[in-house]
């Protein structure tokens, strides 16, 4: 077991062609990942698992199929139930948006 201390803010690339997804922990039942965005948006997600996400830095907008939107800023968190269709509509283009996402059944 690796017990070295690591930091969520280490190794943030300055330029990102695509969002960066780094798997931090995967037990099969729980997946924790760091996501880094900078001016990115996404296609629609229809996930098999629930997702709890917190925006550690930056700003973002999550859009839902029912046309509602949630604006997130540093420290905001959101629960995305399984099969709740959503997408990242916008992330701040002038700074990194750093997310911590926890996927679970």
MILO-313071 format. One line per 10 residues: their letters; for each residue x, y, z of N, C-alpha, C. Coordinates in pm, 1 decimal. Example, Ala and Ser with C-alpha at 12.3 -4.5 7.8 and 13.67 -1.06 7.14 Angstrom:
<recs>
as = 1319.0/-569.0/780.0/1230.0/-450.0/780.0/1320.0/-330.0/780.0 ~ 1285.0/-225.0/708.0/1367.0/-106.0/714.0/1290.0/3.0/787.0
</recs>
This chain:
<recs>
xxxxxxxxxx = 84.6/-117.9/0.0/0.0/0.0/0.0/89.2/124.3/0.0 ~ 58.7/219.6/-87.2/134.9/344.6/-99.2/78.8/446.5/0.0 ~ 158.1/484.9/99.9/110.1/579.8/200.1/180.4/715.0/191.0 ~ 243.3/742.2/75.8/307.7/872.8/57.8/200.5/981.9/47.9 ~ 230.7/1097.4/101.8/142.6/1213.0/93.2/148.0/1269.8/-48.7 ~ 33.2/1299.8/-103.0/23.8/1360.2/-235.7/-63.6/1484.6/-224.6 ~ -62.1/1568.1/-326.8/-135.4/1694.4/-323.2/-220.2/1707.5/-448.9 ~ -347.8/1741.6/-431.5/-440.3/1756.1/-544.9/-400.8/1868.4/-640.5 ~ -320.1/1961.9/-593.2/-283.4/2076.9/-675.9/-146.5/2060.5/-743.9 ~ -84.0/1944.2/-726.6/43.4/1917.0/-794.2/19.5/1875.7/-938.9
xxxxxxxxxx = 118.0/1903.8/-1022.8/121.3/1857.4/-1162.2/-0.4/1902.6/-1242.9 ~ -37.3/2028.1/-1227.0/-145.9/2085.6/-1308.1/-82.1/2137.2/-1437.2 ~ -117.8/2080.3/-1552.3/-58.0/2128.0/-1677.5/-109.8/2267.1/-1713.6 ~ -21.5/2352.9/-1762.3/-61.8/2489.2/-1798.7/-156.9/2487.7/-1917.9 ~ -123.5/2410.0/-2019.3/-207.0/2400.6/-2139.9/-279.1/2266.4/-2141.3 ~ -407.7/2269.7/-2170.0/-488.7/2148.6/-2175.0/-569.2/2146.0/-2304.2 ~ -539.3/2050.8/-2391.6/-620.0/2036.7/-2512.2/-757.9/1981.3/-2476.3 ~ -759.1/1885.3/-2383.6/-882.6/1823.8/-2333.7/-881.9/1828.8/-2182.0 ~ -998.4/1811.6/-2122.8/-1002.9/1799.5/-1978.1/-912.7/1684.3/-1935.3 ~ -852.6/1698.7/-1818.7/-764.3/1594.6/-1766.0/-835.2/1521.0/-1652.6
xxxxxxxxxx = -840.5/1387.9/-1662.9/-900.6/1302.3/-1561.3/-790.7/1214.7/-1502.5 ~ -766.6/1227.5/-1371.2/-666.8/1147.2/-1302.0/-738.4/1063.1/-1196.5 ~ -727.8/931.4/-1207.5/-787.2/841.2/-1110.4/-701.9/841.2/-984.4 ~ -762.7/874.5/-872.0/-692.1/878.1/-744.3/-713.5/751.3/-662.7 ~ -834.1/693.7/-673.8/-869.0/573.2/-599.0/-979.9/501.6/-673.2 ~ -967.4/369.1/-683.7/-1073.3/290.7/-745.6/-1082.4/157.7/-672.6 ~ -1191.0/139.8/-595.6/-1212.2/14.9/-522.0/-1307.5/-77.8/-595.5 ~ -1361.5/-33.4/-707.8/-1466.8/-107.0/-776.0/-1602.9/-50.6/-739.3 ~ -1625.6/-26.8/-609.8/-1751.0/34.5/-564.9/-1742.6/186.3/-564.5 ~ -1623.1/239.3/-543.8/-1601.1/383.9/-535.3/-1485.4/421.9/-626.8
xxxxxxxxxx = -1506.8/526.8/-704.4/-1401.2/584.5/-788.3/-1387.3/730.6/-749.4 ~ -1265.2/773.2/-717.7/-1236.8/913.7/-687.2/-1137.5/962.6/-791.1 ~ -1169.3/1076.6/-852.5/-1080.1/1130.8/-954.3/-1068.1/1281.9/-941.4 ~ -951.0/1329.6/-988.0/-929.8/1473.8/-1001.4/-952.4/1506.3/-1148.3 ~ -1029.0/1612.9/-1170.5/-1055.8/1659.2/-1306.5/-1004.5/1802.4/-1316.0 ~ -932.3/1831.4/-1423.2/-882.8/1967.1/-1446.4/-938.6/2015.6/-1579.7 ~ -1001.6/2133.7/-1576.4/-1059.9/2197.3/-1694.7/-1004.1/2338.3/-1706.7 ~ -1002.0/2388.3/-1828.2/-963.8/2528.2/-1850.6/-1026.8/2571.7/-1982.4 ~ -1147.6/2629.0/-1971.7/-1220.1/2669.8/-2091.0/-1285.7/2553.8/-2164.0 ~ -1305.9/2441.7/-2096.1/-1363.1/2323.4/-2159.5/-1513.3/2313.1/-2136.1
xxxxxxxxxx = -1576.2/2237.3/-2223.3/-1714.5/2194.3/-2206.5/-1716.8/2045.7/-2241.8 ~ -1831.0/1980.7/-2221.8/-1836.8/1836.5/-2247.1/-1964.2/1800.0/-2322.2 ~ -1966.5/1677.2/-2370.5/-2089.0/1619.0/-2423.6/-2175.3/1575.0/-2305.9 ~ -2292.7/1522.7/-2337.0/-2384.9/1478.1/-2233.1/-2334.5/1351.2/-2166.2 ~ -2348.8/1345.7/-2033.9/-2317.1/1227.2/-1955.6/-2447.4/1162.0/-1908.8 ~ -2453.3/1031.2/-1915.5/-2561.5/950.4/-1857.2/-2490.7/837.6/-1782.7 ~ -2453.4/864.1/-1659.4/-2363.4/777.0/-1584.3/-2437.8/667.3/-1509.6 ~ -2371.5/553.6/-1496.3/-2426.5/438.2/-1425.1/-2423.7/457.6/-1272.8 ~ -2334.2/543.4/-1225.8/-2315.9/563.3/-1081.9/-2358.0/704.8/-1041.6 ~ -2384.7/722.2/-912.7/-2400.5/855.5/-856.4/-2265.1/923.9/-859.7
xxxxxxxxxx = -2266.2/1056.0/-868.3/-2141.0/1132.4/-863.6/-2158.4/1251.9/-770.7 ~ -2069.1/1261.7/-673.7/-2060.2/1380.0/-588.6/-1936.5/1453.8/-634.7 ~ -1952.4/1581.6/-666.6/-1840.0/1658.5/-719.4/-1827.8/1790.0/-642.5 ~ -1702.7/1829.0/-615.9/-1675.2/1958.0/-553.0/-1575.7/2032.9/-641.7 ~ -1601.5/2161.4/-659.9/-1510.1/2245.9/-736.2/-1413.4/2309.5/-636.8 ~ -1288.6/2266.5/-643.5/-1186.4/2313.9/-550.1/-1128.9/2448.6/-590.9 ~ -1134.1/2478.3/-719.3/-1077.5/2602.3/-773.2/-1147.6/2631.3/-905.4 ~ -1166.5/2758.4/-935.5/-1221.3/2797.8/-1064.4/-1370.8/2824.0/-1060.8 ~ -1430.3/2820.1/-1180.1/-1573.9/2841.4/-1197.8/-1623.2/2750.7/-1308.6 ~ -1751.1/2710.4/-1298.9/-1806.0/2620.7/-1398.9/-1958.1/2631.3/-1400.9
xxxxxxxxxx = -2016.9/2585.1/-1510.2/-2161.9/2573.2/-1521.5/-2193.8/2430.4/-1564.2 ~ -2281.3/2364.2/-1486.6/-2332.1/2231.7/-1520.9/-2474.1/2250.7/-1574.0 ~ -2502.3/2193.8/-1691.5/-2635.5/2201.4/-1752.6/-2699.8/2063.8/-1748.3 ~ -2832.7/2063.9/-1735.0/-2909.1/1940.3/-1730.9/-3002.8/1934.3/-1850.4 ~ -3044.7/1812.9/-1887.1/-3132.1/1792.4/-2003.5/-3263.6/1869.2/-1990.9 ~ -3308.9/1893.0/-1867.9/-3434.2/1968.5/-1849.2/-3413.3/2119.6/-1862.6 ~ -3294.1/2158.8/-1906.7/-3255.5/2297.1/-1935.4/-3225.5/2380.9/-1811.8 ~ -3220.0/2318.7/-1693.2/-3174.5/2393.2/-1576.1/-3021.8/2394.1/-1575.4 ~ -2966.2/2490.2/-1506.6/-2821.1/2504.3/-1496.8/-2782.8/2536.4/-1353.2 ~ -2663.6/2492.8/-1316.0/-2608.0/2523.5/-1184.3/-2472.3/2588.3/-1206.2
xxxxxxxxxx = -2454.5/2707.2/-1150.5/-2326.5/2778.2/-1156.9/-2246.9/2741.7/-1032.2 ~ -2124.3/2697.3/-1053.2/-2038.5/2656.8/-942.7/-1918.6/2749.4/-932.2 ~ -1881.1/2777.9/-809.0/-1758.2/2852.6/-782.4/-1680.5/2775.1/-676.8 ~ -1561.8/2819.0/-648.9/-1472.7/2752.2/-554.2/-1547.2/2711.2/-426.8 ~ -1538.4/2582.2/-394.9/-1599.9/2530.1/-273.3/-1739.3/2473.9/-291.6 ~ -1804.4/2501.7/-403.5/-1939.5/2449.8/-426.7/-1934.2/2301.4/-460.2 ~ -2033.9/2227.0/-411.1/-2042.4/2084.9/-443.6/-2184.0/2050.2/-486.1 ~ -2195.0/1936.5/-553.9/-2319.4/1898.4/-618.8/-2329.5/1746.9/-622.8 ~ -2449.4/1694.0/-600.8/-2475.0/1551.5/-616.7/-2546.1/1530.1/-749.0 ~ -2488.2/1445.4/-832.8/-2545.9/1410.6/-962.6/-2592.1/1265.4/-954.2
xxxxxxxxxx = -2723.4/1242.0/-938.9/-2771.6/1103.9/-929.1/-2743.5/1025.3/-1057.2 ~ -2729.7/894.6/-1042.9/-2710.2/808.1/-1158.6/-2819.9/835.7/-1261.8 ~ -2781.5/840.6/-1386.6/-2869.3/860.6/-1502.9/-2932.2/999.6/-1510.5 ~ -2887.9/1092.0/-1428.8/-2931.1/1232.3/-1442.2/-2844.9/1293.3/-1552.6 ~ -2902.1/1310.9/-1670.8/-2824.2/1357.6/-1785.6/-2777.0/1500.3/-1762.4 ~ -2645.4/1519.2/-1777.5/-2584.0/1649.3/-1751.2/-2460.5/1665.1/-1838.2 ~ -2413.6/1788.4/-1844.0/-2288.4/1816.3/-1913.8/-2223.3/1938.2/-1850.9 ~ -2093.9/1949.9/-1872.9/-2023.2/2071.3/-1833.8/-2044.0/2169.2/-1948.5 ~ -2119.7/2272.8/-1922.7/-2151.2/2371.8/-2025.7/-2035.8/2469.8/-2045.2 ~ -1967.9/2504.1/-1934.0/-1864.6/2607.8/-1939.3/-1771.4/2592.5/-1820.9
xxxxxxxxxx = -1642.9/2615.4/-1844.1/-1546.5/2634.5/-1736.0/-1466.4/2760.1/-1768.4 ~ -1420.8/2827.1/-1665.2/-1348.7/2953.3/-1681.0/-1229.6/2935.8/-1776.3 ~ -1218.0/3020.7/-1877.3/-1109.0/3007.7/-1974.0/-976.0/3065.2/-1925.8 ~ -979.8/3148.7/-1823.6/-858.9/3218.7/-1779.3/-795.3/3159.2/-1653.9 ~ -850.7/3047.5/-1604.2/-793.9/2981.3/-1487.6/-831.2/2833.4/-1490.9 ~ -755.5/2753.4/-1419.3/-787.9/2611.4/-1409.6/-908.4/2592.9/-1318.1 ~ -999.3/2508.3/-1359.7/-1106.1/2460.7/-1271.9/-1065.4/2320.9/-1229.0 ~ -1050.2/2303.5/-1098.6/-1004.2/2176.0/-1044.4/-1118.6/2114.8/-963.8 ~ -1156.4/1994.2/-1004.8/-1268.9/1922.7/-946.6/-1219.0/1799.6/-870.5 ~ -1291.8/1762.5/-768.6/-1276.2/1632.5/-706.1/-1409.7/1561.9/-722.8
xxxxx = -1408.7/1445.8/-789.7/-1531.5/1372.6/-818.7/-1527.0/1237.5/-750.3 ~ -1637.7/1203.3/-683.8/-1652.4/1074.1/-617.5/-1770.2/1003.6/-683.1 ~ -1742.9/891.5/-749.9/-1844.9/810.8/-815.8/-1873.3/688.6/-726.6 ~ -2001.3/660.4/-704.3/-2035.9/548.0/-617.3/-2172.1/491.4/-656.7 ~ -2197.9/368.9/-613.2/-2325.5/302.9/-643.0/-2432.4/342.8/-546.1
</recs>
